[in-house]
């Protein structure tokens, strides 16, 4: 009868070649960065939430025509691995967005596009209320390690020059104070153009949304870079 030592020696010789191949394959995977402990996490799409009102919710449009879906498609076409979550609620004010922040922006969110304030202006709400709510949203998101892109809004001119000027200034002031990215005017190139809006004259149609996506895309790409940098180990 063969000794246990001789059997073990034979098995070692028999398994040597497959083991060498396994080690070589593992070395190749590690060289490609696929065997790191965080490989599974890094493979997950970057999650961006669009926290807004009817303009981002897609009022009057199909889900596929709304800004978040069109933005995700545009980013994926450029090679970005992202998931854009539509957290727009028609009629929401800035204060309403702050009130639902905890469930609208779930844990694991990497970045937020903040598109609120338009309804505040339409209702002529006190400027201090709008400023405080938007400031509270940005502060809480930054405390959670979430990157933020503020989508600026503009007040309708019928509210008077003083109110309009002060309202419009809220967004760049917040972006500067919190060192976050800013799109000066979310509806730039679309507002007041009947060809790009629905019959109500306030909500973009599908063509209008396409322009908003095109004009906000550079800022969103920069947001992704910041979010990836923060997320990197």
C-alpha positions as CSV (number, residue, x, y, z in Angstrom):
1,X,0.0,0.0,0.0
2,X,1.3,3.4,-0.9
3,X,2.0,5.7,2.0
4,X,0.0,8.9,2.7
5,X,3.2,10.9,1.9
6,X,3.5,9.3,-1.5
7,X,-0.1,9.9,-2.3
8,X,0.1,13.5,-1.3
9,X,3.2,14.0,-3.4
10,X,1.4,12.5,-6.4
11,X,-1.6,14.7,-5.9
12,X,0.7,17.8,-5.6
13,X,2.4,16.9,-8.9
14,X,-1.0,16.3,-10.5
15,X,-2.5,19.6,-9.4
16,X,0.6,21.7,-10.0
17,X,-0.2,22.6,-13.6
18,X,-3.9,23.6,-13.0
19,X,-2.8,25.6,-10.0
20,X,-0.2,27.5,-12.1
21,X,-2.9,28.3,-14.6
22,X,-5.2,29.5,-11.9
23,X,-2.6,31.8,-10.4
24,X,-1.9,33.2,-13.9
25,X,-5.6,33.9,-14.4
26,X,-5.9,35.6,-11.0
27,X,-2.8,37.7,-11.8
28,X,-4.4,38.8,-15.1
29,X,-7.7,39.7,-13.4
30,X,-5.9,41.7,-10.7
31,X,-3.9,43.5,-13.4
32,X,-7.2,44.5,-15.0
33,X,-8.4,45.7,-11.6
34,X,-11.1,43.1,-11.5
35,X,-10.0,41.3,-8.3
36,X,-9.9,44.3,-6.0
37,X,-12.2,44.1,-2.9
38,X,-14.2,47.0,-4.3
39,X,-14.6,45.6,-7.8
40,X,-18.3,44.7,-7.2
41,X,-19.0,48.2,-5.9
42,X,-17.2,50.0,-8.7
43,X,-19.2,48.0,-11.2
44,X,-22.5,49.5,-9.9
45,X,-24.0,52.4,-11.9
46,X,-23.6,55.9,-10.5
47,X,-27.0,56.9,-9.1
48,X,-28.2,60.4,-9.7
49,X,-31.6,61.7,-8.3
50,X,-33.4,64.5,-10.0
51,X,-35.2,66.2,-7.1
52,X,-37.7,68.6,-8.6
53,X,-41.2,69.6,-9.6
54,X,-43.3,69.2,-12.8
55,X,-40.4,70.3,-15.0
56,X,-38.4,67.2,-14.1
57,X,-41.4,65.0,-13.3
58,X,-42.4,65.2,-17.0
59,X,-45.8,66.8,-16.7
60,X,-47.8,66.1,-19.9
61,X,-45.1,63.7,-21.2
62,X,-44.5,60.0,-21.2
63,X,-42.0,58.6,-18.7
64,X,-39.5,58.1,-21.5
65,X,-39.9,61.7,-22.7
66,X,-39.3,63.2,-19.2
67,X,-36.0,64.9,-18.5
68,X,-34.5,62.2,-16.2
69,X,-35.1,59.4,-18.8
70,X,-33.8,61.5,-21.7
71,X,-30.7,62.6,-19.6
72,X,-29.9,59.0,-18.7
73,X,-30.2,58.0,-22.4
74,X,-27.9,60.8,-23.4
75,X,-25.3,60.0,-20.8
76,X,-25.3,56.3,-21.6
77,X,-24.9,57.1,-25.3
78,X,-21.6,58.8,-24.2
79,X,-20.5,55.8,-22.3
80,X,-21.4,56.7,-18.8
81,X,-22.7,54.0,-16.5
82,X,-25.4,55.9,-14.7
83,X,-28.9,55.5,-13.3
84,X,-31.1,58.6,-13.2
85,X,-34.0,58.5,-10.7
86,X,-37.0,60.7,-11.4
87,X,-37.9,62.3,-8.0
88,X,-40.0,65.1,-9.5
89,X,-43.4,65.9,-8.0
90,X,-45.7,68.3,-9.9
91,X,-46.6,71.3,-7.9
92,X,-43.8,70.9,-5.4
93,X,-42.3,74.0,-3.8
94,X,-38.8,74.1,-2.3
95,X,-40.2,73.6,1.2
96,X,-42.1,70.5,-0.1
97,X,-38.9,69.1,-1.6
98,X,-37.1,69.6,1.8
99,X,-39.9,67.9,3.6
100,X,-39.6,64.7,1.4
101,X,-35.9,64.8,1.1
102,X,-35.2,61.7,3.2
103,X,-37.3,59.3,1.2
104,X,-36.9,61.1,-2.2
105,X,-33.1,60.7,-2.0
106,X,-32.4,57.2,-0.7
107,X,-29.2,55.9,0.8
108,X,-26.6,55.1,-1.9
109,X,-27.4,58.2,-4.0
110,X,-24.1,59.6,-5.4
111,X,-25.4,62.9,-6.8
112,X,-28.5,65.1,-6.9
113,X,-29.8,67.5,-9.5
114,X,-31.8,70.0,-7.5
115,X,-34.6,71.5,-9.7
116,X,-36.9,73.4,-7.4
117,X,-38.2,76.9,-6.8
118,X,-40.2,77.6,-9.9
119,X,-43.5,77.1,-8.0
120,X,-42.2,79.3,-5.2
121,X,-41.9,82.2,-7.7
122,X,-45.2,81.4,-9.4
123,X,-46.9,81.7,-6.0
124,X,-44.9,84.7,-5.0
125,X,-43.7,83.0,-1.9
126,X,-41.4,85.0,0.4
127,X,-37.8,85.0,-0.8
128,X,-36.5,84.0,2.6
129,X,-38.7,80.8,2.6
130,X,-37.3,79.7,-0.8
131,X,-33.7,80.5,0.2
132,X,-34.0,78.7,3.5
133,X,-35.5,75.6,2.0
134,X,-33.0,75.3,-0.9
135,X,-30.2,76.0,1.5
136,X,-31.4,73.2,3.9
137,X,-31.6,70.7,1.0
138,X,-28.0,71.4,-0.1
139,X,-26.7,71.3,3.4
140,X,-28.2,68.0,4.2
141,X,-27.1,66.4,1.0
142,X,-23.6,67.6,1.4
143,X,-23.5,66.3,5.0
144,X,-24.5,62.9,3.5
145,X,-21.6,63.0,1.0
146,X,-23.9,63.6,-2.0
147,X,-22.7,65.8,-4.8
148,X,-25.2,68.5,-5.9
149,X,-25.9,70.3,-9.1
150,X,-28.3,73.3,-8.6
151,X,-30.6,74.0,-11.6
152,X,-31.4,77.6,-11.4
153,X,-34.8,79.1,-12.0
154,X,-36.1,82.6,-12.8
155,X,-39.1,84.4,-11.5
156,X,-41.7,85.6,-14.0
157,X,-41.4,89.4,-14.7
158,X,-44.9,90.2,-13.6
159,X,-43.7,89.9,-10.0
160,X,-41.7,93.1,-10.3
161,X,-38.1,93.9,-10.9
162,X,-37.1,93.8,-7.2
163,X,-38.6,90.4,-6.5
164,X,-37.4,89.0,-9.8
165,X,-33.8,90.1,-9.3
166,X,-33.6,88.9,-5.7
167,X,-35.2,85.5,-6.6
168,X,-32.8,84.9,-9.5
169,X,-29.8,85.7,-7.3
170,X,-30.7,82.9,-4.8
171,X,-29.3,80.1,-7.0
172,X,-25.8,81.4,-7.8
173,X,-25.4,82.6,-4.2
174,X,-26.2,79.1,-2.9
175,X,-23.9,77.5,-5.4
176,X,-21.0,79.8,-4.3
177,X,-21.7,79.4,-0.6
178,X,-21.7,75.6,-0.7
179,X,-19.2,75.1,-3.5
180,X,-21.6,73.1,-5.7
181,X,-22.2,73.1,-9.4
182,X,-24.8,75.4,-11.0
183,X,-26.9,75.5,-14.2
184,X,-27.8,79.2,-14.4
185,X,-31.3,78.6,-15.8
186,X,-32.8,75.2,-16.2
187,X,-35.1,76.4,-19.0
188,X,-32.5,78.3,-20.9
189,X,-33.4,78.4,-24.6
190,X,-36.8,76.9,-24.0
191,X,-38.8,79.2,-21.8
192,X,-41.4,81.4,-23.6
193,X,-40.8,79.6,-26.9
194,X,-44.2,78.2,-28.1
195,X,-42.5,75.7,-30.3
196,X,-40.8,74.1,-27.4
197,X,-43.6,74.2,-24.8
198,X,-46.9,72.6,-24.3
199,X,-50.1,74.6,-24.8
200,X,-50.0,75.9,-21.2
201,X,-46.8,77.8,-22.2
202,X,-45.0,76.6,-19.0
203,X,-44.1,73.0,-19.4
204,X,-41.6,71.9,-22.1
205,X,-42.7,69.5,-24.8
206,X,-40.5,66.6,-26.0
207,X,-38.5,68.9,-28.2
208,X,-38.0,71.3,-25.3
209,X,-36.8,68.6,-23.1
210,X,-34.3,67.5,-25.7
211,X,-32.8,71.1,-25.6
212,X,-32.7,71.1,-21.8
213,X,-30.8,67.8,-21.8
214,X,-28.4,69.1,-24.4
215,X,-27.7,72.4,-22.5
216,X,-27.4,70.8,-19.1
217,X,-25.3,67.8,-20.2
218,X,-21.8,69.4,-19.7
219,X,-22.7,70.4,-16.1
220,X,-24.0,66.9,-15.4
221,X,-20.9,65.4,-16.8
222,X,-18.8,67.6,-14.5
223,X,-21.1,66.4,-11.6
224,X,-20.4,62.8,-12.5
225,X,-16.7,63.5,-12.3
226,X,-17.0,65.0,-8.9
227,X,-19.2,62.2,-7.7
228,X,-16.8,59.5,-9.0
229,X,-13.9,61.3,-7.3
230,X,-15.7,61.4,-4.0
231,X,-16.7,57.7,-4.4
232,X,-13.2,56.5,-5.2
233,X,-11.4,54.6,-2.4
